[in-house]
Amino acid sequence: QALRARRLRERGGPPSLWVKPRVRRAMSGYGAYYTQSYTPTGYVPQGQRMSSVDCGGHYALSCGKCVGDNGPSWCNGDCEWIVGFVGGGECVARSGIPGLPDPRGGLLTDAVWWLALFGLSAFIMLIYAFVYKTQVIDRLYTIPKHHFTAKKLNLFACFAHPQTLVQTFFCMPVVAGKNYEAAGVLGFWPGCLFTFIFTNSPLYLFGVCFRAILAKKVQDRIGHETSLVKTFLTNLVCMPCDIGKESLEVDQEIGADIKCCCNLTQTPIIFNEVDDVKSRMCDNSFGRNRCCGA
């Protein structure tokens, strides 16, 4: 049997065909049998199997060592072979979930998990975006070409508005797309798509640049002065904060009040412009006046 196992190994036969010889040894006066398994690198005694994995017919210290210089057929048992994106593959521990590798695996395994989670989040976001488009965007006013500019808000203004805060931090691409659509700088779908891809991929820095350019255009359309460098740094530090603040400023200009989920209330443009003028007069440095209701 030992000779047959050696010949099969030399001919490249699969480990599942190797014969496992039984060896008799004396232990504390009693006859004891134990099994030894042949591996690509030698025998792994029974006492050492506690720190090894079953590769399917042979044992190794880890799934990554099951294959050695051989092919995927040597990766079985407690391990499974994951095919690479551009050929090749990797032998990793089974996850217990069909088709998904162990999350403790290597770079290839991390990429598979990232793609799975990316696809799931994209699917959920897409469904919400369709509903948001129907219930909000299709009924939303746009910022008029000539209008009275409402006051500028600080970076953390959205923290004082729970509805905007929740929408921004959980559905940021949708809120960004709404801002671009209302300001007329980019359509809802392109803005939503680009924001989602850039903020959920290794292209995040490119996303910050893309966002800074569009945010600058939105501020110009609202009538607020800002620099491109300042906008870039703000979004680099806290993009959700800037998008939330921008959403409140856009909503001020068009008289919109958007609550979860997709509940839109709008004030006609003419009445909203009167409110903007009153707000600016009450905020001046000359004290109260008759328009403020003092």
Secondary structure, 3 states (H helix, E strand, C coil): CHHHHHHHHHCCCCHHHCCCCEEEEEECCEEEEEECEEECCEEECHHHHHHCEECCCCEECCHHHCCCCCCHHHCCCCEEEEECCCCCEEEEEECCCCCCECCCCCHHHHHHHHHHHHHHHHHHHHHHHHHHHHHCHHHCCCCCCCCCCCCCCCCCHHHHCHHHHHHHHHCHHHHHHHHHHHHCCCCHHHHHHHHHHHHCCCCHHHHHHHHHHHHHHHHHHHCCCCCHHHHHHHHHHHHHHHHHHHHHHHHHHHCEEEECCCEEEECCHHHHHHHHHHHHHHCCCCCCCHHHCC
